[in-house]
Amino acid sequence: MRLILGSASPRRLELLAQAGITPDAVHPADIDETPAKGELPRPYAERLAREKAAAVQAGAADGSFVLCADTVVALGRRIMGKPRDEAEAAQFLYLLSGRRHRVITAVALAGPRLWTRTVETTVQVKRLSDAEVSAYIRSGEWRGKAGGYGIQGRAQAFIPAINGSYSNVVGLPLCETVNLLAGAGVLRMEETA
């Protein structure tokens, strides 16, 4: 059985490797990720994961399974995507400062049918000083990261607590993804042990 990871995220590839899973190929999906007017964070993530899986599966060999995911940082109803520039990254960090937010990852596995899971984690960010925000922006770690931060890097120092899956905040809820792959028959649980 061929497994294709439909993602350009090196973090997703690393997380799968931690579970002993190596995709046969990596083909990032090329879709429009613009939220629909009034679209809420959870339905947005779920729609994008499904659309990515369908786009990659359309170009895959028959019998392939395609694993895609979309991670959204949500502050209330607001979707905080990947910042366009340093100014937007700083704005995101100031908005998250001293507050709780949600990280929502929708996972879609396309094969003979479509399997999906959505995982939500609550993240607490401490009150950030101007110096902390400035140093983080200079580090460049915010680039390509939803919400403008990566929990697996320097931003760990900003986060006193999370409620839920840590790997979800990194970009792929590993436990749920492994169970999804096993449930679809893509791998046996002993393969990940």
C-alpha positions as CSV (number, residue, x, y, z in Angstrom):
1,M,0.0,0.0,0.0
2,R,1.4,3.4,-1.0
3,L,1.2,6.3,1.4
4,I,1.6,9.8,0.1
5,L,2.0,12.7,2.4
6,G,0.3,15.7,0.9
7,S,2.2,18.4,2.8
8,A,5.2,20.6,2.4
9,S,5.6,20.8,6.2
10,P,8.9,19.3,7.4
11,R,7.4,19.1,10.9
12,R,4.7,16.7,9.7
13,L,7.3,14.5,8.1
14,E,9.4,14.5,11.3
15,L,6.4,13.7,13.5
16,L,5.5,10.7,11.3
17,A,9.1,9.5,11.4
18,Q,8.9,9.7,15.3
19,A,6.0,7.1,15.0
20,G,8.1,5.0,12.6
21,I,6.1,6.0,9.5
22,T,7.8,6.9,6.3
23,P,5.6,8.0,3.5
24,D,6.4,6.5,0.0
25,A,6.2,10.0,-1.5
26,V,5.6,13.6,-0.5
27,H,3.4,15.8,-2.8
28,P,2.2,19.1,-1.3
29,A,-1.2,20.1,-2.3
30,D,-1.7,23.2,-4.3
31,I,-5.0,24.7,-3.4
32,D,-6.4,28.1,-2.6
33,E,-6.3,28.4,1.2
34,T,-8.3,31.6,1.5
35,P,-11.0,31.4,4.2
36,A,-14.6,31.7,2.9
37,K,-16.4,34.8,4.1
38,G,-17.6,34.2,7.7
39,E,-15.9,30.7,7.8
40,L,-15.1,29.6,11.3
41,P,-11.7,28.1,12.3
42,R,-12.8,24.4,12.7
43,P,-14.9,24.1,9.5
44,Y,-12.1,26.0,7.7
45,A,-9.4,23.5,8.8
46,E,-11.7,20.5,7.9
47,R,-12.5,21.9,4.5
48,L,-8.8,22.5,3.7
49,A,-7.7,19.1,4.8
50,R,-10.4,17.4,2.6
51,E,-9.6,19.7,-0.4
52,K,-5.8,19.0,-0.1
53,A,-6.5,15.3,0.1
54,A,-8.7,15.4,-3.0
55,A,-6.2,17.5,-4.9
56,V,-3.3,15.2,-4.2
57,Q,-5.3,12.0,-4.7
58,A,-6.4,13.2,-8.2
59,G,-2.8,13.0,-9.3
60,A,-1.9,9.8,-7.4
61,A,-1.7,6.3,-8.7
62,D,-4.7,4.1,-8.1
63,G,-4.6,2.3,-4.7
64,S,-2.6,5.1,-3.1
65,F,-3.6,6.6,0.3
66,V,-3.1,10.3,0.7
67,L,-2.6,11.9,4.1
68,C,-3.2,15.6,4.4
69,A,-3.7,18.0,7.3
70,D,-4.4,21.6,8.0
71,T,-3.5,23.4,11.2
72,V,-5.3,26.6,12.3
73,V,-4.5,28.9,15.2
74,A,-7.8,30.3,16.4
75,L,-8.3,33.2,18.7
76,G,-12.0,33.1,19.3
77,R,-13.6,33.1,15.8
78,R,-10.5,34.7,14.3
79,I,-8.3,32.5,12.0
80,M,-4.6,33.3,12.4
81,G,-2.8,31.9,9.4
82,K,0.8,32.2,8.5
83,P,2.0,35.8,8.8
84,R,2.8,37.5,5.6
85,D,5.6,39.6,7.1
86,E,7.4,40.6,10.4
87,A,4.7,43.2,11.2
88,E,1.9,40.7,11.0
89,A,3.9,38.1,13.0
90,A,4.4,40.7,15.7
91,Q,0.7,41.6,15.6
92,F,-0.2,37.9,16.1
93,L,2.1,37.5,19.1
94,Y,0.7,40.6,20.8
95,L,-2.8,39.3,20.2
96,L,-1.9,35.9,21.7
97,S,0.0,37.5,24.6
98,G,-1.5,36.7,28.0
99,R,-4.4,34.7,26.5
100,R,-5.5,31.3,25.6
101,H,-6.1,30.2,22.0
102,R,-7.0,27.0,20.2
103,V,-4.9,25.1,17.7
104,I,-7.1,23.0,15.5
105,T,-5.7,20.4,13.1
106,A,-8.0,18.5,10.7
107,V,-6.5,15.3,9.2
108,A,-7.8,13.7,6.1
109,L,-6.9,10.3,4.7
110,A,-8.1,9.7,1.1
111,G,-8.2,6.1,-0.2
112,P,-11.1,4.1,-1.3
113,R,-13.1,6.4,1.0
114,L,-12.3,9.5,3.0
115,W,-11.4,9.2,6.7
116,T,-11.1,12.4,8.8
117,R,-10.2,13.4,12.4
118,T,-10.1,16.9,13.9
119,V,-8.1,17.6,17.1
120,E,-8.2,20.7,19.2
121,T,-5.7,21.8,21.7
122,T,-5.9,24.9,24.0
123,V,-2.6,26.8,24.4
124,Q,-1.9,29.4,27.1
125,V,0.6,32.2,26.2
126,K,2.2,34.2,28.9
127,R,2.2,38.0,28.8
128,L,4.9,38.9,26.3
129,S,7.2,41.9,26.7
130,D,8.2,44.0,23.7
131,A,11.8,42.6,24.0
132,E,10.5,39.0,23.8
133,V,8.3,39.8,20.8
134,S,11.2,41.7,19.1
135,A,13.7,38.9,19.7
136,Y,11.3,36.2,18.5
137,I,10.6,38.2,15.3
138,R,14.4,38.6,14.7
139,S,14.9,34.8,15.1
140,G,12.8,34.2,12.0
141,E,11.1,31.2,13.6
142,W,7.7,32.7,12.9
143,R,8.0,32.2,9.1
144,G,5.6,29.6,7.7
145,K,3.9,29.0,11.0
146,A,0.2,29.4,11.7
147,G,-0.3,32.0,14.4
148,G,3.3,33.3,13.9
149,Y,5.0,30.9,16.3
150,G,6.3,27.3,16.6
151,I,5.9,25.6,19.9
152,Q,8.8,23.3,19.1
153,G,11.3,26.2,19.1
154,R,12.0,29.3,21.1
155,A,8.3,29.9,21.6
156,Q,8.2,27.1,24.1
157,A,9.4,29.7,26.6
158,F,6.2,31.6,26.0
159,I,3.8,28.8,26.8
160,P,3.2,27.8,30.4
161,A,0.4,25.3,29.7
162,I,-1.4,23.4,27.0
163,N,-4.5,21.3,27.3
164,G,-4.5,18.5,24.7
165,S,-2.1,17.1,22.2
166,Y,1.4,18.7,22.0
167,S,2.0,17.2,18.5
168,N,-1.2,18.8,17.3
169,V,0.3,22.2,18.1
170,V,3.4,21.2,16.2
171,G,1.2,20.4,13.2
172,L,0.0,16.8,13.3
173,P,-1.9,15.1,16.1
174,L,0.2,11.9,16.1
175,C,-1.9,9.6,18.2
176,E,-5.0,10.3,16.2
177,T,-3.2,10.1,12.9
178,V,-1.6,6.7,13.7
179,N,-5.0,5.4,14.7
180,L,-6.6,6.8,11.5
181,L,-3.9,5.1,9.4
182,A,-4.3,1.8,11.3
183,G,-8.1,2.0,11.1
184,A,-8.0,2.4,7.4
185,G,-5.6,-0.6,7.1
186,V,-2.7,1.5,5.9
187,L,-0.5,0.1,8.7
188,R,-0.6,-2.3,11.5
189,M,-0.2,-0.9,15.0
190,E,2.8,-3.2,15.7
191,E,4.6,-1.3,12.8
192,T,4.6,1.8,14.9
193,A,5.9,0.2,18.1
